[in-house]
Amino acid sequence: MSAATANHAPAVSDTILAVDGLRKSFQGREVLRGVGFEVRRGSAFTVLGPSGAGKSVLLKCLANIEQPDGGRISFEGRTLDFSDRRMRESFRRRCSFLFQGNALFDSLTALQNVALPLEQTTDLSRAEIRRRAMEALEQLELHEYADHYPAMLSGGMQKRLALARAIVTRPEMVFFDEPTAGLDPLRRNAVFVMIAKYQAVFGFTALVVTHDLVEALVASSTVALLHQGEICFCGTPDEFASSPHPVVGLFRDSPDALRSTLDALRRGLSPSEKQE
C-alpha cells in the first residue's frame, strides 16, 4: 500500500456499539428514559443497576426482542434498522446473546444446542456445522459431554454450554443478561472469571447487565449505572469507586450498610443506637 493510499484509508472506529436516547415504555410507564452510552471494541462493558432498573429491557431492545419507542442503536457506525432483513441478519451473525436461565433446549443434546445457531444463520454443510460445534465444546472443555442433555449437566457446565453456543458463530460482540442469576457467590465468581477468560481467548467485546457489584467492578473495563431509566454514571471501576454521585454512593455502599446493620443486630443494638 502506498503512503498516499494509507493516508486516505478510512479510520476504524474504536466504538463498536453506540446507544443514543433510547426510550421504552410499557402501559404508560417509562422504563428507559433516553439511555445513551458507547462501548469500545474489545472492552468488557457492564451495565449495573438494581432489580427493576430496566437492564433486561435495555438488552432486549439491543437484541430486537423489544422495539424501542425512540432513540438510536448504532453498530460500527451504522444505525441499526431491524426492519431491514439483511441488516438484521448481519447483526445476528456478528453478535450473540446469552440470556438469563441460559435458554438451552432440554430436548437437544449439548452438541445440538451449540450447532443450532450455525444451522439458523449460515449455509454451512452439516459436516462443517458439526465440526465447528465440537470445536466450541472443546474450547469450553465440554467435548466429553457432547451427547449429554442439559439436565444431565451441572449449573456451571450449563453456563459454559450456553457460552459455547454464544461463541460458535465467532461473534464480534457477546451480550450477557444477568449471567449469574440464581447462583451462589462461588459460582458467581466462576462465571465472571469464565467471561473474562474467554473474552481474552476469542477477542470479542462483552456487554454485561448485572446487579452483582463487586464481581462486575473486578471484571469490567467500563461500568455504567442505570437508575430510574437513565445512565447516571459511566466510567472506569476506579472512577466508580471514588465517584461522589449520590446514586452511585447509595448503590456502591449498600453492602457496607447491610453489613453494619447486621453487625449491630448481632450485638443486640438497633442501627440508630450503633450510630450514636
N, C-alpha and C positions, 0 to 999 in steps of 0.2 A: 504494500500500500504506500502510495506517495505521501509526502508531507502535506501537500495540498488537500489530498483526499482525507487524510487523518484529521486535518484541521476543520474540515466541513462535515465530518461524521456526526450524526446526531448523538447527543449525550444520553446515556442510560440513566433514568431517574433512580434515585436512591429510595423513593417511595413506591412500594408495591400496591398498597391499598390506601385509599383516602375516602373518608366519610364526612359529608358536609351537610349540616342542617337536617339530619334525619328525624322525621316525626312519625309517630304511630299512636293511634287512639283506639280504644275498644269501648263501644257503647258510651261515647262521650267522655271517657276518662283518658287523659293523656298519659301514655306510658313512656314514650320517647318525645322529648321536647327540644328538638334541634341539636341532636348529638353530632359532634364532629371530632375527628382525630385522624392522624396519619400513622401508618405502620411502615417502618423501614424494612427493606429487603434483608432477609437473613436474621431478623431480630426475634426475640421472644416477647411479645406484647400481651400484657394481661389487663383485662378489664375487671376491676374489683367492684364489689358492692354487696349490700345485704340482700337477703332473700326478698323478692318482690320489687327490686330496683329497676327491672327491665332488661337484665343482662341476656336472658334467653330470648326475649323478644328481639333484641338487637341482633343476635346471632341468626335468628330465623329470617330476619329481613335480609341479612347478608347472604343467606342460603336460598333465598327466593321461596321460602316456605310461607312467609308472610309478606304481603305487599305494603311497603311504607306509604304513608299518606303524603309525604313530601320529602324533599332533600335529594341528595345525590350520592351514589356509590361509584367510585372510580377504581379500576384495576389497571395498574401500569399506565396510568394517564388517560385511559379511555373510560368515559362514563358508561356504566353498565345499563343496558336496556334489555331486561329479561323477556320482553315481548319479541325480541329478535332471536329466533331459534338458533341461528349459527353462533351468535354471541353467547347465548345461554349454555349451549353445549360446550363451547370452548372454555368457558369459565368452570364448568363442572369437570372437565378433563384436567384442568390445571390446578384445581383446588379440591380439598377433601374436607369432610365434616365428621367429627366424632361427637355424637350427641350423648346426653345422659342415658344411663342404662345400657350403653353400648349398641343397642338396636341390632343385635345379632339375630339371625334367623334360626330358631330352635330346630327346625326340620332339616337344616342343611349342616353338613359336616364343616369342620374348620376350613378345609380346602375349598369347599363350595362357597362358603361365606366370603372368603378372600377373592375368589375368582369372579364373583358376581359383578363388581364394578367394571371389570375388564369386559365382561360379556355385554354390559349395558352401554358402554361408552366407546368401544373400539371395534374394529373389524378383524381383529387378530384370529388366527386359527385356533381350534380347540387345543391343539398340542402346545402352542405358544402361550395360551392363557394358563394352562396347567403349569407350564414351566415357570412362568412369572409368579403365579400364586405360590408355588412351592418355594421359590426363591424368597418371597416375602416372609413366609413362615419360617424359613431357615434363619433369616436375618433377625427375627424376633424370638428365635430359639423355640419354635413350636412345631418344627417339621415332623417330630416323632408323634405328634397328635393330629396329623392331617385328617385322619378318618374318625376322629372323635367329634361328638356333638357338643355344643356349648355347655349343656347341663352337666357334662362329664368333666368339665374343666373348673379349676378354682377361680375365685374372683379376680385375682391378679392375672391369671392366664387369659381370662376373658377380656380384660383390658388390653393385653398385648395382642390378642386376636383382633380386637376392634381396630387397634393401631395398624396391624398388618394389613387389614382391609383398606384402611385410610391411605396407606402409602403405596399400595400395589400399583396405582396408576402413575406413580412417580410425580406427585404434585409439587408445585412450587410453594403452595401455602396450605397449612392444615389448621382448621378451626376446631377448638375443643370446648364443648359446653359442659361446665361443671364436671370435669373428668374424675373428680374424687368423691362425687356424691355418694353418700351411704357407706363410705369406707372408714375404718378406724385410723388413728394417727399414723401408725407404722405403714399401712398400705397407702395413705395419702402421700407420705414422703416418697414411697416407691414409685408412685405414678408420676410425680414431678421429676424424679430422677430419670424415669423412663423417657419422658418427653424431652428433657434436656439432652440425654444421651443420644437418642435417635435423631433429634434435630441436628446435632453436630455431625452424625454419621451421614445423613441424607441431605443436609443443607437446606431444608425447607424453612419457610417463615412460619412461626407459630403465633396464633391469636387464641388466647385462653380467657374464658369468662369463668370466674370463680368467686367464692366468698372466703376461701382459705388464705388468710392474710399472710401468715408467717411463711408458708411454703412458696407463695407467689412472689414475695419480696426476694427470697433467696434465688429463685429460678428464673426471674424475668430481667430483661434489659430495660424495659419501659413498663410503667404501670399507669393506668388511668382509673379514676374513681367515679363511678356512676351513682349519682344521687338525685332522687326525685326527677328522673328522666333526663338529666343533663350531666355532662362531664364537668365535674368541679375541680379536677386536678389531673394533670398529665405530666409525667416526668420520670426520672430515674428512681430506683428504690431508695437511694441515699437522699434524694430530694424529698421523697415521700416521708421518710423517717424524720426529717427535720422541718417539714412544712408547718407554718403557723396557721394554715387554713383551719377554721374551727370544725368543719365537717370531716376533714382529714384527721384531725386530732381525735374526734369522737370515735371514728371507725378504727383508727390506729391504736388507740389506748384502751379500747373496750376489754381486751383480755386482761390488762393490768387492773382495770376497775373491777372486773369479776373476781380476780384473784384476791384483791384487797378486801372485797366484801365477804368472800368465803373465809378468809383468814380471821376476819372479825367475828363472824358467826361461830367459827370453831372455838374461838376464845371466849365465847359467851357474851360478846358485846354487839350492840347494834352498829351499823356502819356509821351513824351520826355520832355515837359515843366514841368510836375509834378516832374519828376526825378531830374531836375535841381533845 
